[in-house]
Amino acid sequence: MSSSRRSRQASTSSRISDDQITDLISKLRQSIPEIRQNRRSNTVSASKVLQETCNYIRNLNKEADDLSDRLTQLLESIDPNSPQAAVIRSLING
Amino acid sequence: MASADKLINTDVPEKDVFALHFLQSLSNLKTQNPLNSPAKSIDRVRKIKKAAYVSMARAAGGTSRLWSRALLRRAAKDDNKSVRFSRRKRKVTWKISSKRRKSNNQRAPVVEEAAERLRNLVPGGGGMETSKLMEETAHYIKCLSMQVKVMQCLVDGLSQK
């Protein structure tokens, strides 16, 4: 029963047109700084875009890791009387 | 096909939406347990990192995106909570088995290979068809980079003497 539901759905709603694929690929390209700078060739292949996307995501995850680390240290070492603490307090409570 | 000319929307909220959610998360963390416990610093870092991802998913629209839904579900499973999903008018996309997904995809194998690697990086990617995966990815990386910017601003603000 569920498999017939799946096939019905797959044939109507998840087929998107080539135009939309092209649009998505160009959106992805625009979101990724490295590819955006390579204006020379307009024929960046789809798989290259996906590859660069993977690298970009990995970099972002790494940055988030590092920033979480630094944030933890900074939040712990805040002197409660410092102006930074007051800023945090007002941001959180306000 | 009804959806033939519909342009796919991958807009994300403004930066301050992300900032607000993140600060809220941080403040919840602080009230739950004072920052001195849990004792291990790696646990503290993990909590903050988790708060960042969860708040990002919420800022991005909560359960209205496949990736954010998957992220929140994963986080709730960690906490042994259950996530409540509102009833949606549109049918929820069921997880597609990889065999069926492969037969639905008629794209070049080299594209599919790269898409497979992407699936491991995007929350919930495993159940998505390639076209849906790309839409979700575009939204996901925009939100991720927003979140990173917010965290950078916070770190910069706190680092000033």
gemmi code that builds the backbone of each chain (N, CA, C; Angstrom):
import gemmi

chains = {
    "A": [
        ("MET", (0.847, -1.202, 0.000), (0.000, 0.000, 0.000), (0.875, 1.241, 0.000)),
        ("SER", (1.888, 1.272, 0.867), (2.706, 2.475, 0.923), (3.536, 2.614, -0.353)),
        ("SER", (3.878, 1.488, -0.999), (4.709, 1.607, -2.191), (3.916, 2.231, -3.338)),
        ("SER", (2.601, 1.935, -3.396), (1.833, 2.559, -4.480), (1.693, 4.053, -4.229)),
        ("ARG", (1.587, 4.407, -2.938), (1.520, 5.830, -2.595), (2.806, 6.526, -3.038)),
        ("ARG", (3.927, 5.838, -2.789), (5.217, 6.437, -3.140), (5.311, 6.643, -4.639)),
        ("SER", (4.889, 5.612, -5.410), (5.097, 5.739, -6.851), (4.209, 6.827, -7.415)),
        ("ARG", (2.992, 6.964, -6.855), (2.113, 8.024, -7.324), (2.750, 9.385, -7.043)),
        ("GLN", (3.309, 9.512, -5.856), (3.885, 10.799, -5.505), (5.110, 11.079, -6.359)),
        ("ALA", (5.940, 10.048, -6.570), (7.172, 10.276, -7.312), (6.864, 10.733, -8.732)),
        ("SER", (5.808, 10.214, -9.318), (5.585, 10.548, -10.718), (4.962, 11.931, -10.880)),
        ("THR", (4.329, 12.484, -9.853), (3.704, 13.796, -10.061), (4.486, 14.924, -9.417)),
        ("SER", (4.844, 14.795, -8.135), (5.350, 16.004, -7.488), (6.860, 16.148, -7.519)),
        ("SER", (7.639, 15.057, -7.616), (9.071, 15.304, -7.486), (9.790, 15.417, -8.818)),
        ("ARG", (9.065, 15.380, -9.905), (9.733, 15.639, -11.177), (9.808, 17.148, -11.362)),
        ("ILE", (10.992, 17.694, -11.353), (11.041, 19.117, -11.637), (11.717, 19.331, -12.976)),
        ("SER", (11.422, 20.443, -13.590), (11.843, 20.656, -14.966), (13.336, 20.953, -15.029)),
        ("ASP", (13.866, 20.853, -16.222), (15.281, 21.171, -16.428), (15.574, 22.622, -16.090)),
        ("ASP", (14.598, 23.481, -16.367), (14.793, 24.894, -16.042), (15.035, 25.082, -14.565)),
        ("GLN", (14.250, 24.352, -13.772), (14.389, 24.498, -12.330), (15.725, 23.940, -11.863)),
        ("ILE", (16.172, 22.862, -12.506), (17.488, 22.314, -12.149), (18.567, 23.351, -12.448)),
        ("THR", (18.483, 23.929, -13.637), (19.472, 24.945, -13.992), (19.448, 26.092, -13.006)),
        ("ASP", (18.216, 26.474, -12.629), (18.069, 27.564, -11.670), (18.713, 27.203, -10.341)),
        ("LEU", (18.476, 25.962, -9.884), (19.049, 25.533, -8.616), (20.562, 25.503, -8.690)),
        ("ILE", (21.078, 24.981, -9.793), (22.531, 24.907, -9.924), (23.118, 26.309, -9.896)),
        ("SER", (22.459, 27.241, -10.555), (23.025, 28.589, -10.551), (22.908, 29.216, -9.167)),
        ("LYS", (21.825, 28.862, -8.439), (21.701, 29.364, -7.069), (22.834, 28.835, -6.215)),
        ("LEU", (23.106, 27.539, -6.365), (24.196, 26.936, -5.618), (25.512, 27.614, -5.970)),
        ("ARG", (25.699, 27.843, -7.252), (26.924, 28.492, -7.685), (27.076, 29.857, -7.046)),
        ("GLN", (25.966, 30.580, -6.982), (26.060, 31.930, -6.420), (26.349, 31.897, -4.930)),
        ("SER", (25.920, 30.829, -4.262), (26.117, 30.786, -2.828), (27.522, 30.374, -2.453)),
        ("ILE", (28.262, 29.875, -3.403), (29.586, 29.370, -3.072), (30.642, 30.326, -3.580)),
        ("PRO", (31.375, 30.950, -2.687), (32.326, 32.003, -3.072), (33.359, 31.548, -4.099)),
        ("GLU", (33.894, 30.332, -3.949), (34.975, 29.922, -4.842), (34.509, 29.881, -6.287)),
        ("ILE", (33.320, 29.338, -6.488), (32.850, 29.193, -7.859), (32.468, 30.550, -8.438)),
        ("ARG", (31.897, 31.400, -7.558), (31.463, 32.708, -8.036), (32.624, 33.475, -8.657)),
        ("GLN", (33.821, 33.281, -8.097), (34.961, 34.042, -8.596), (35.447, 33.548, -9.943)),
        ("ASN", (35.056, 32.344, -10.303), (35.527, 31.773, -11.569), (34.614, 32.127, -12.712)),
        ("ARG", (34.581, 33.412, -12.997), (33.604, 33.876, -13.978), (33.952, 33.480, -15.399)),
        ("ARG", (35.183, 33.032, -15.604), (35.637, 32.791, -16.969), (34.743, 31.810, -17.712)),
        ("SER", (34.567, 30.661, -17.124), (33.791, 29.664, -17.870), (32.386, 29.553, -17.315)),
        ("ASN", (31.423, 29.584, -18.231), (30.039, 29.435, -17.806), (29.618, 27.985, -17.773)),
        ("THR", (30.567, 27.122, -18.094), (30.184, 25.724, -18.223), (30.716, 24.909, -17.061)),
        ("VAL", (30.637, 25.482, -15.861), (31.018, 24.688, -14.694), (30.060, 23.513, -14.598)),
        ("SER", (30.599, 22.341, -14.570), (29.744, 21.171, -14.626), (28.967, 21.008, -13.333)),
        ("ALA", (27.872, 20.293, -13.448), (27.032, 20.074, -12.271), (27.792, 19.343, -11.190)),
        ("SER", (28.598, 18.366, -11.582), (29.275, 17.598, -10.550), (30.335, 18.442, -9.862)),
        ("LYS", (30.959, 19.388, -10.609), (31.924, 20.277, -9.961), (31.227, 21.142, -8.924)),
        ("VAL", (30.039, 21.639, -9.294), (29.281, 22.466, -8.349), (28.969, 21.673, -7.097)),
        ("LEU", (28.529, 20.425, -7.270), (28.194, 19.608, -6.106), (29.426, 19.345, -5.258)),
        ("GLN", (30.548, 19.114, -5.936), (31.792, 18.880, -5.212), (32.166, 20.083, -4.365)),
        ("GLU", (32.121, 21.267, -5.023), (32.468, 22.483, -4.291), (31.510, 22.707, -3.135)),
        ("THR", (30.235, 22.344, -3.360), (29.251, 22.486, -2.288), (29.639, 21.643, -1.091)),
        ("CYS", (30.057, 20.386, -1.350), (30.474, 19.518, -0.245), (31.612, 20.159, 0.533)),
        ("ASN", (32.603, 20.664, -0.205), (33.736, 21.283, 0.480), (33.289, 22.486, 1.294)),
        ("TYR", (32.404, 23.275, 0.694), (31.922, 24.464, 1.379), (31.218, 24.099, 2.682)),
        ("ILE", (30.361, 23.075, 2.633), (29.650, 22.652, 3.841), (30.634, 22.179, 4.899)),
        ("ARG", (31.641, 21.401, 4.444), (32.611, 20.924, 5.425), (33.331, 22.086, 6.092)),
        ("ASN", (33.697, 23.086, 5.279), (34.367, 24.255, 5.855), (33.481, 24.979, 6.861)),
        ("LEU", (32.215, 25.146, 6.489), (31.296, 25.825, 7.402), (31.156, 25.061, 8.705)),
        ("ASN", (31.074, 23.730, 8.622), (30.969, 22.929, 9.840), (32.202, 23.125, 10.709)),
        ("LYS", (33.367, 23.154, 10.058), (34.608, 23.336, 10.806), (34.622, 24.703, 11.482)),
        ("GLU", (34.196, 25.734, 10.724), (34.145, 27.077, 11.320), (33.212, 27.103, 12.505)),
        ("ALA", (32.046, 26.448, 12.355), (31.087, 26.418, 13.463), (31.705, 25.737, 14.673)),
        ("ASP", (32.456, 24.646, 14.428), (33.149, 23.966, 15.520), (34.096, 24.911, 16.239)),
        ("ASP", (34.973, 25.563, 15.449), (35.964, 26.451, 16.055), (35.298, 27.579, 16.826)),
        ("LEU", (34.256, 28.149, 16.211), (33.590, 29.265, 16.877), (32.897, 28.803, 18.153)),
        ("SER", (32.337, 27.592, 18.153), (31.720, 27.077, 19.377), (32.764, 26.968, 20.473)),
        ("ASP", (33.928, 26.478, 20.083), (35.039, 26.376, 21.020), (35.362, 27.730, 21.643)),
        ("ARG", (35.603, 28.710, 20.780), (35.985, 30.045, 21.256), (34.886, 30.662, 22.088)),
        ("LEU", (33.661, 30.461, 21.627), (32.523, 31.033, 22.343), (32.452, 30.479, 23.753)),
        ("THR", (32.640, 29.151, 23.861), (32.597, 28.520, 25.184), (33.639, 29.139, 26.098)),
        ("GLN", (34.865, 29.268, 25.586), (35.919, 29.858, 26.412), (35.553, 31.267, 26.838)),
        ("LEU", (35.107, 32.064, 25.844), (34.805, 33.463, 26.145), (33.677, 33.593, 27.156)),
        ("LEU", (32.648, 32.746, 26.989), (31.518, 32.860, 27.910), (31.912, 32.481, 29.320)),
        ("GLU", (32.847, 31.535, 29.427), (33.242, 31.117, 30.765), (34.109, 32.149, 31.445)),
        ("SER", (34.962, 32.798, 30.626), (35.950, 33.661, 31.259), (35.459, 35.081, 31.405)),
        ("ILE", (34.181, 35.267, 31.138), (33.670, 36.638, 31.272), (33.645, 37.063, 32.725)),
        ("ASP", (34.252, 38.187, 32.969), (34.144, 38.777, 34.295), (32.739, 39.353, 34.419)),
        ("PRO", (32.001, 38.918, 35.438), (30.601, 39.343, 35.526), (30.418, 40.846, 35.603)),
        ("ASN", (31.485, 41.573, 35.980), (31.318, 43.014, 36.108), (31.764, 43.769, 34.870)),
        ("SER", (32.258, 43.023, 33.877), (32.808, 43.726, 32.716), (31.677, 44.234, 31.822)),
        ("PRO", (32.002, 45.200, 30.962), (30.989, 45.700, 30.031), (30.463, 44.605, 29.111)),
        ("GLN", (31.338, 43.635, 28.758), (30.850, 42.565, 27.884), (29.714, 41.798, 28.543)),
        ("ALA", (29.898, 41.517, 29.827), (28.850, 40.763, 30.517), (27.542, 41.540, 30.506)),
        ("ALA", (27.663, 42.865, 30.686), (26.453, 43.674, 30.691), (25.767, 43.615, 29.330)),
        ("VAL", (26.582, 43.645, 28.271), (26.008, 43.568, 26.924), (25.275, 42.249, 26.740)),
        ("ILE", (25.939, 41.164, 27.128), (25.317, 39.842, 26.986), (24.020, 39.788, 27.757)),
        ("ARG", (24.099, 40.268, 29.013), (22.901, 40.220, 29.854), (21.759, 40.968, 29.196)),
        ("SER", (22.078, 42.152, 28.675), (20.987, 42.942, 28.089), (20.475, 42.294, 26.817)),
        ("LEU", (21.379, 41.674, 26.044), (20.920, 41.018, 24.819), (20.021, 39.835, 25.138)),
        ("ILE", (20.392, 39.092, 26.162), (19.644, 37.883, 26.474), (18.334, 38.205, 27.139)),
        ("ASN", (18.343, 39.213, 27.998), (17.123, 39.495, 28.734), (16.192, 40.429, 27.996)),
        ("GLY", (16.740, 41.187, 27.078), (15.966, 42.274, 26.463), (15.014, 41.878, 25.390)),
    ],
    "B": [
        ("MET", (2.451, 19.451, -16.316), (2.958, 19.445, -14.929), (2.650, 20.784, -14.284)),
        ("ALA", (1.970, 20.739, -13.183), (1.554, 21.991, -12.545), (2.743, 22.805, -12.094)),
        ("SER", (3.809, 22.139, -11.626), (4.899, 22.892, -11.019), (5.952, 23.279, -12.044)),
        ("ALA", (5.673, 23.154, -13.309), (6.706, 23.332, -14.329), (7.384, 24.683, -14.250)),
        ("ASP", (6.622, 25.770, -14.066), (7.253, 27.081, -14.139), (7.466, 27.711, -12.787)),
        ("LYS", (7.215, 26.960, -11.740), (7.362, 27.560, -10.416), (8.839, 27.674, -10.081)),
        ("LEU", (9.263, 28.878, -9.745), (10.661, 29.063, -9.382), (10.831, 28.646, -7.935)),
        ("ILE", (11.881, 27.883, -7.666), (12.036, 27.334, -6.326), (12.633, 28.391, -5.413)),
        ("ASN", (11.989, 28.588, -4.275), (12.399, 29.635, -3.364), (13.430, 29.111, -2.367)),
        ("THR", (14.602, 29.759, -2.337), (15.572, 29.344, -1.336), (15.973, 30.531, -0.467)),
        ("ASP", (15.032, 31.472, -0.286), (15.352, 32.624, 0.551), (15.454, 32.234, 2.007)),
        ("VAL", (16.346, 32.901, 2.710), (16.468, 32.635, 4.141), (16.157, 33.922, 4.904)),
        ("PRO", (15.814, 33.792, 6.190), (15.532, 34.982, 6.994), (16.767, 35.867, 7.153)),
        ("GLU", (16.533, 37.071, 7.689), (17.630, 38.000, 7.909), (18.528, 37.504, 9.039)),
        ("LYS", (19.698, 38.107, 9.120), (20.687, 37.662, 10.100), (20.179, 37.817, 11.527)),
        ("ASP", (19.390, 38.879, 11.771), (19.005, 39.066, 13.169), (18.024, 37.993, 13.664)),
        ("VAL", (17.329, 37.346, 12.731), (16.481, 36.230, 13.150), (17.337, 35.102, 13.712)),
        ("PHE", (18.437, 34.836, 13.005), (19.347, 33.803, 13.493), (19.974, 34.210, 14.826)),
        ("ALA", (20.356, 35.499, 14.900), (21.000, 35.972, 16.121), (20.058, 35.826, 17.307)),
        ("LEU", (18.810, 36.213, 17.097), (17.832, 36.139, 18.178), (17.667, 34.705, 18.682)),
        ("HIS", (17.466, 33.796, 17.752), (17.286, 32.400, 18.147), (18.499, 31.864, 18.883)),
        ("PHE", (19.692, 32.259, 18.400), (20.900, 31.740, 19.022), (21.040, 32.263, 20.444)),
        ("LEU", (20.817, 33.577, 20.623), (20.944, 34.151, 21.961), (19.929, 33.532, 22.915)),
        ("GLN", (18.735, 33.288, 22.374), (17.713, 32.626, 23.180), (18.190, 31.257, 23.648)),
        ("SER", (18.757, 30.495, 22.695), (19.294, 29.178, 23.024), (20.353, 29.266, 24.098)),
        ("LEU", (21.257, 30.238, 23.938), (22.343, 30.384, 24.908), (21.782, 30.711, 26.281)),
        ("SER", (20.790, 31.577, 26.307), (20.251, 31.961, 27.603), (19.542, 30.780, 28.254)),
        ("ASN", (18.883, 29.933, 27.444), (18.279, 28.729, 28.010), (19.332, 27.817, 28.610)),
        ("LEU", (20.457, 27.713, 27.885), (21.553, 26.895, 28.391), (22.000, 27.384, 29.760)),
        ("LYS", (22.138, 28.717, 29.861), (22.671, 29.265, 31.103), (21.716, 29.038, 32.254)),
        ("THR", (20.404, 29.122, 31.983), (19.480, 28.952, 33.097), (19.333, 27.483, 33.470)),
        ("GLN", (19.524, 26.596, 32.483), (19.431, 25.173, 32.817), (20.534, 24.763, 33.769)),
        ("ASN", (21.761, 24.974, 33.336), (22.849, 24.705, 34.279), (23.857, 25.828, 34.210)),
        ("PRO", (24.312, 26.285, 35.364), (25.355, 27.312, 35.356), (26.551, 26.801, 34.575)),
        ("LEU", (27.272, 27.726, 33.962), (28.257, 27.320, 32.975), (29.406, 26.519, 33.564)),
        ("ASN", (29.447, 26.426, 34.877), (30.562, 25.691, 35.450), (30.329, 24.199, 35.492)),
        ("SER", (29.113, 23.794, 35.350), (28.843, 22.367, 35.214), (28.069, 22.162, 33.927)),
        ("PRO", (28.234, 21.157, 33.106), (29.006, 19.935, 33.334), (30.510, 20.206, 33.388)),
        ("ALA", (31.203, 19.340, 34.091), (32.580, 19.617, 34.409), (33.481, 19.596, 33.185)),
        ("LYS", (33.245, 18.681, 32.256), (34.181, 18.547, 31.150), (33.952, 19.641, 30.130)),
        ("SER", (35.037, 20.306, 29.746), (34.870, 21.441, 28.835), (34.388, 20.975, 27.466)),
        ("ILE", (34.720, 19.749, 27.084), (34.284, 19.313, 25.765), (32.768, 19.154, 25.734)),
        ("ASP", (32.191, 18.831, 26.902), (30.733, 18.749, 26.960), (30.097, 20.121, 26.835)),
        ("ARG", (30.770, 21.103, 27.449), (30.247, 22.464, 27.359), (30.280, 22.936, 25.916)),
        ("VAL", (31.403, 22.649, 25.228), (31.507, 23.051, 23.818), (30.423, 22.372, 22.994)),
        ("ARG", (30.211, 21.079, 23.303), (29.213, 20.322, 22.546), (27.831, 20.930, 22.743)),
        ("LYS", (27.548, 21.370, 23.961), (26.232, 21.955, 24.217), (26.038, 23.233, 23.415)),
        ("ILE", (27.086, 24.029, 23.395), (26.971, 25.292, 22.671), (26.847, 25.029, 21.168)),
        ("LYS", (27.608, 24.070, 20.687), (27.531, 23.758, 19.263), (26.135, 23.255, 18.915)),
        ("LYS", (25.592, 22.412, 19.775), (24.254, 21.890, 19.525), (23.229, 23.018, 19.562)),
        ("ALA", (23.398, 23.940, 20.525), (22.491, 25.082, 20.601), (22.550, 25.885, 19.311)),
        ("ALA", (23.754, 25.988, 18.743), (23.899, 26.745, 17.498), (23.113, 26.089, 16.370)),
        ("TYR", (23.280, 24.763, 16.213), (22.602, 24.092, 15.105), (21.089, 24.077, 15.294)),
        ("VAL", (20.654, 23.821, 16.521), (19.207, 23.769, 16.764), (18.582, 25.143, 16.543)),
        ("SER", (19.250, 26.183, 17.049), (18.671, 27.515, 16.880), (18.678, 27.903, 15.414)),
        ("MET", (19.688, 27.461, 14.673), (19.719, 27.730, 13.230), (18.534, 27.068, 12.535)),
        ("ALA", (18.275, 25.803, 12.921), (17.151, 25.089, 12.301), (15.830, 25.785, 12.600)),
        ("ARG", (15.694, 26.281, 13.831), (14.455, 26.969, 14.196), (14.328, 28.283, 13.442)),
        ("ALA", (15.438, 29.029, 13.390), (15.394, 30.317, 12.690), (15.050, 30.117, 11.226)),
        ("ALA", (15.519, 29.017, 10.655), (15.334, 28.780, 9.227), (13.927, 28.347, 8.880)),
        ("GLY", (13.088, 28.136, 9.891), (11.715, 27.766, 9.582), (11.254, 26.509, 10.272)),
        ("GLY", (12.115, 25.949, 11.163), (11.660, 24.831, 11.972), (11.330, 23.607, 11.156)),
        ("THR", (10.064, 23.238, 11.102), (9.712, 21.992, 10.441), (9.278, 22.206, 9.000)),
        ("SER", (9.454, 23.422, 8.496), (8.979, 23.636, 7.126), (10.020, 23.254, 6.084)),
        ("ARG", (11.214, 22.892, 6.507), (12.242, 22.438, 5.575), (12.646, 21.032, 5.925)),
        ("LEU", (12.987, 20.225, 4.950), (13.367, 18.851, 5.232), (14.637, 18.792, 6.074)),
        ("TRP", (15.619, 19.635, 5.732), (16.886, 19.542, 6.460), (16.717, 19.978, 7.911)),
        ("SER", (15.948, 21.057, 8.135), (15.801, 21.533, 9.513), (14.978, 20.554, 10.331)),
        ("ARG", (13.998, 19.931, 9.657), (13.206, 18.934, 10.356), (14.082, 17.784, 10.800)),
        ("ALA", (14.939, 17.310, 9.875), (15.819, 16.185, 10.189), (16.781, 16.557, 11.313)),
        ("LEU", (17.284, 17.790, 11.275), (18.221, 18.240, 12.298), (17.552, 18.261, 13.664)),
        ("LEU", (16.333, 18.831, 13.725), (15.625, 18.919, 14.993), (15.269, 17.538, 15.513)),
        ("ARG", (14.909, 16.650, 14.574), (14.570, 15.300, 15.001), (15.778, 14.614, 15.618)),
        ("ARG", (16.934, 14.807, 14.948), (18.158, 14.189, 15.460), (18.498, 14.742, 16.839)),
        ("ALA", (18.364, 16.056, 17.000), (18.682, 16.676, 18.285), (17.740, 16.188, 19.372)),
        ("ALA", (16.463, 16.056, 19.031), (15.491, 15.624, 20.025), (15.749, 14.186, 20.427)),
        ("LYS", (16.212, 13.385, 19.465), (16.513, 11.994, 19.779), (17.640, 11.924, 20.798)),
        ("ASP", (18.636, 12.838, 20.632), (19.720, 12.923, 21.605), (19.181, 13.178, 22.997)),
        ("ASP", (18.198, 14.093, 23.061), (17.660, 14.456, 24.362), (16.566, 13.514, 24.816)),
        ("ASN", (16.251, 12.518, 23.990), (15.137, 11.621, 24.285), (13.817, 12.345, 24.405)),
        ("LYS", (13.704, 13.431, 23.621), (12.397, 14.083, 23.594), (11.726, 13.712, 22.281)),
        ("SER", (10.461, 13.992, 22.164), (9.835, 13.781, 20.865), (9.467, 15.136, 20.281)),
        ("VAL", (9.718, 15.279, 18.989), (9.430, 16.551, 18.330), (8.016, 16.508, 17.780)),
        ("ARG", (7.291, 17.562, 18.036), (5.919, 17.588, 17.543), (5.878, 18.283, 16.186)),
        ("PHE", (5.315, 17.628, 15.187), (5.189, 18.249, 13.878), (3.740, 18.618, 13.629)),
        ("SER", (3.529, 19.852, 13.214), (2.144, 20.259, 12.978), (1.623, 19.551, 11.739)),
        ("ARG", (0.332, 19.384, 11.696), (-0.283, 18.737, 10.541), (-0.132, 19.650, 9.328)),
        ("ARG", (0.439, 19.112, 8.268), (0.630, 19.952, 7.095), (-0.409, 19.591, 6.039)),
        ("LYS", (-0.850, 20.595, 5.317), (-1.842, 20.347, 4.266), (-1.204, 19.507, 3.177)),
        ("ARG", (0.063, 19.828, 2.846), (0.735, 19.073, 1.800), (1.239, 17.781, 2.404)),
        ("LYS", (1.227, 16.728, 1.632), (1.653, 15.442, 2.146), (3.136, 15.477, 2.490)),
        ("VAL", (3.488, 14.893, 3.605), (4.897, 14.827, 3.997), (5.631, 13.877, 3.060)),
        ("THR", (6.807, 14.287, 2.644), (7.578, 13.399, 1.773), (8.067, 12.204, 2.568)),
        ("TRP", (7.712, 11.020, 2.127), (8.201, 9.840, 2.819), (9.640, 9.599, 2.409)),
        ("LYS", (10.369, 8.978, 3.329), (11.747, 8.625, 3.023), (11.730, 7.662, 1.833)),
        ("ILE", (12.524, 7.977, 0.843), (12.554, 7.140, -0.354), (13.695, 6.156, -0.208)),
        ("SER", (13.427, 4.888, -0.426), (14.503, 3.918, -0.316), (15.521, 4.180, -1.412)),
        ("SER", (16.781, 3.835, -1.110), (17.830, 4.233, -2.053), (17.673, 3.530, -3.393)),
        ("LYS", (17.100, 2.310, -3.379), (16.924, 1.600, -4.645), (15.957, 2.366, -5.544)),
        ("ARG", (14.830, 2.784, -4.941), (13.830, 3.498, -5.732), (14.372, 4.856, -6.153)),
        ("ARG", (15.119, 5.459, -5.227), (15.661, 6.769, -5.543), (16.590, 6.668, -6.736)),
        ("LYS", (17.389, 5.583, -6.756), (18.328, 5.447, -7.865), (17.582, 5.261, -9.175)),
        ("SER", (16.460, 4.534, -9.144), (15.759, 4.328, -10.405), (15.052, 5.595, -10.862)),
        ("ASN", (14.745, 6.502, -9.905), (14.093, 7.747, -10.283), (15.056, 8.741, -10.888)),
        ("ASN", (16.325, 8.563, -10.620), (17.296, 9.544, -11.079), (17.853, 9.140, -12.422)),
        ("GLN", (17.716, 10.017, -13.382), (18.279, 9.692, -14.687), (19.438, 10.592, -15.008)),
        ("ARG", (20.166, 11.028, -13.973), (21.266, 11.924, -14.270), (22.569, 11.154, -14.389)),
        ("ALA", (23.554, 11.853, -14.927), (24.842, 11.214, -15.177), (25.396, 10.633, -13.885)),
        ("PRO", (26.039, 9.480, -13.970), (26.565, 8.819, -12.763), (27.551, 9.701, -11.991)),
        ("VAL", (28.313, 10.526, -12.702), (29.281, 11.338, -11.976), (28.556, 12.379, -11.126)),
        ("VAL", (27.424, 12.843, -11.608), (26.616, 13.767, -10.809), (26.038, 13.051, -9.604)),
        ("GLU", (25.562, 11.826, -9.835), (24.974, 11.069, -8.735), (25.998, 10.754, -7.651)),
        ("GLU", (27.244, 10.488, -8.081), (28.298, 10.233, -7.097), (28.488, 11.422, -6.184)),
        ("ALA", (28.608, 12.605, -6.820), (28.808, 13.819, -6.030), (27.586, 14.072, -5.148)),
        ("ALA", (26.400, 13.779, -5.686), (25.177, 13.979, -4.908), (25.177, 13.072, -3.685)),
        ("GLU", (25.709, 11.872, -3.849), (25.748, 10.932, -2.720), (26.585, 11.491, -1.582)),
        ("ARG", (27.734, 12.096, -1.939), (28.573, 12.691, -0.900), (27.855, 13.841, -0.224)),
        ("LEU", (27.112, 14.583, -1.017), (26.352, 15.708, -0.469), (25.290, 15.220, 0.506)),
        ("ARG", (24.692, 14.077, 0.192), (23.642, 13.528, 1.049), (24.142, 13.283, 2.454)),
        ("ASN", (25.433, 12.901, 2.564), (25.961, 12.638, 3.892), (26.180, 13.911, 4.686)),
        ("LEU", (26.218, 15.043, 3.998), (26.521, 16.295, 4.682), (25.280, 17.094, 5.051)),
        ("VAL", (24.231, 16.903, 4.292), (23.011, 17.678, 4.537), (22.063, 16.851, 5.401)),
        ("PRO", (21.573, 17.414, 6.512), (20.665, 16.657, 7.381), (19.450, 16.171, 6.602)),
        ("GLY", (19.136, 14.888, 6.757), (17.963, 14.359, 6.074), (18.193, 14.068, 4.605)),
        ("GLY", (19.418, 14.270, 4.135), (19.678, 14.109, 2.716), (19.466, 12.706, 2.209)),
        ("GLY", (19.665, 11.726, 3.118), (19.589, 10.335, 2.701), (18.288, 9.955, 2.035)),
        ("GLY", (17.191, 10.625, 2.403), (15.913, 10.243, 1.833), (15.472, 11.112, 0.676)),
        ("MET", (16.347, 11.999, 0.216), (15.892, 12.951, -0.795), (16.326, 12.547, -2.187)),
        ("GLU", (15.464, 12.861, -3.132), (15.851, 12.727, -4.523), (16.826, 13.845, -4.860)),
        ("THR", (17.607, 13.644, -5.907), (18.663, 14.609, -6.211), (18.141, 16.027, -6.400)),
        ("SER", (17.038, 16.175, -7.081), (16.526, 17.522, -7.310), (16.125, 18.192, -6.000)),
        ("LYS", (15.455, 17.409, -5.125), (15.066, 17.959, -3.835), (16.306, 18.249, -3.000)),
        ("LEU", (17.284, 17.355, -3.104), (18.519, 17.518, -2.352), (19.171, 18.851, -2.681)),
        ("MET", (19.181, 19.219, -3.956), (19.847, 20.456, -4.337), (19.116, 21.668, -3.813)),
        ("GLU", (17.783, 21.592, -3.814), (17.009, 22.694, -3.268), (17.289, 22.860, -1.777)),
        ("GLU", (17.247, 21.726, -1.061), (17.490, 21.779, 0.377), (18.913, 22.239, 0.670)),
        ("THR", (19.859, 21.798, -0.157), (21.251, 22.186, 0.063), (21.437, 23.682, -0.086)),
        ("ALA", (20.843, 24.265, -1.120), (20.988, 25.701, -1.329), (20.498, 26.461, -0.099)),
        ("HIS", (19.361, 26.046, 0.421), (18.822, 26.698, 1.613), (19.713, 26.460, 2.820)),
        ("TYR", (20.191, 25.208, 2.948), (21.008, 24.827, 4.096), (22.304, 25.631, 4.156)),
        ("ILE", (22.996, 25.775, 3.003), (24.271, 26.459, 3.089), (24.078, 27.948, 3.342)),
        ("LYS", (22.979, 28.509, 2.854), (22.717, 29.912, 3.177), (22.529, 30.081, 4.683)),
        ("CYS", (21.751, 29.165, 5.276), (21.491, 29.268, 6.717), (22.758, 29.020, 7.528)),
        ("LEU", (23.535, 28.030, 7.107), (24.771, 27.717, 7.807), (25.702, 28.916, 7.807)),
        ("SER", (25.840, 29.570, 6.661), (26.773, 30.691, 6.607), (26.242, 31.874, 7.418)),
        ("MET", (24.921, 32.035, 7.491), (24.321, 33.037, 8.368), (24.687, 32.762, 9.813)),
        ("GLN", (24.501, 31.503, 10.196), (24.751, 31.105, 11.579), (26.212, 31.347, 11.940)),
        ("VAL", (27.111, 30.994, 11.027), (28.535, 31.200, 11.277), (28.834, 32.686, 11.437)),
        ("LYS", (28.187, 33.520, 10.601), (28.394, 34.972, 10.729), (27.958, 35.460, 12.097)),
        ("VAL", (26.789, 34.987, 12.541), (26.277, 35.405, 13.848), (27.266, 35.035, 14.945)),
        ("MET", (27.774, 33.780, 14.888), (28.700, 33.341, 15.924), (29.989, 34.150, 15.885)),
        ("GLN", (30.438, 34.478, 14.666), (31.660, 35.265, 14.534), (31.470, 36.635, 15.167)),
        ("CYS", (30.301, 37.247, 14.904), (30.013, 38.562, 15.489), (30.028, 38.501, 17.003)),
        ("LEU", (29.432, 37.435, 17.530), (29.378, 37.292, 18.979), (30.786, 37.159, 19.550)),
        ("VAL", (31.587, 36.319, 18.905), (32.958, 36.120, 19.370), (33.748, 37.424, 19.286)),
        ("ASP", (33.571, 38.135, 18.171), (34.272, 39.414, 18.032), (33.854, 40.391, 19.109)),
        ("GLY", (32.545, 40.460, 19.361), (32.044, 41.381, 20.363), (32.576, 41.058, 21.741)),
        ("LEU", (32.668, 39.750, 22.040), (33.121, 39.365, 23.358), (34.632, 39.493, 23.510)),
        ("SER", (35.341, 39.492, 22.383), (36.805, 39.514, 22.475), (37.369, 40.906, 22.644)),
        ("GLN", (36.529, 41.904, 22.477), (37.054, 43.264, 22.574), (37.403, 43.618, 24.005)),
        ("LYS", (38.498, 44.320, 24.116), (38.923, 44.701, 25.470), (38.338, 46.050, 25.833)),
    ],
}
model = gemmi.Model(1)
for chain_id, residues in chains.items():
    chain = gemmi.Chain(chain_id)
    for i, (resn, *xyz) in enumerate(residues, 1):
        res = gemmi.Residue()
        res.name, res.seqid = resn, gemmi.SeqId(i, " ")
        for name, pos in zip(("N", "CA", "C"), xyz):
            atom = gemmi.Atom()
            atom.name, atom.element = name, gemmi.Element(name[0])
            atom.pos, atom.b_iso = gemmi.Position(*pos), 0.0
            res.add_atom(atom)
        chain.add_residue(res)
    model.add_chain(chain)
structure = gemmi.Structure()
structure.add_model(model)
structure.setup_entities()
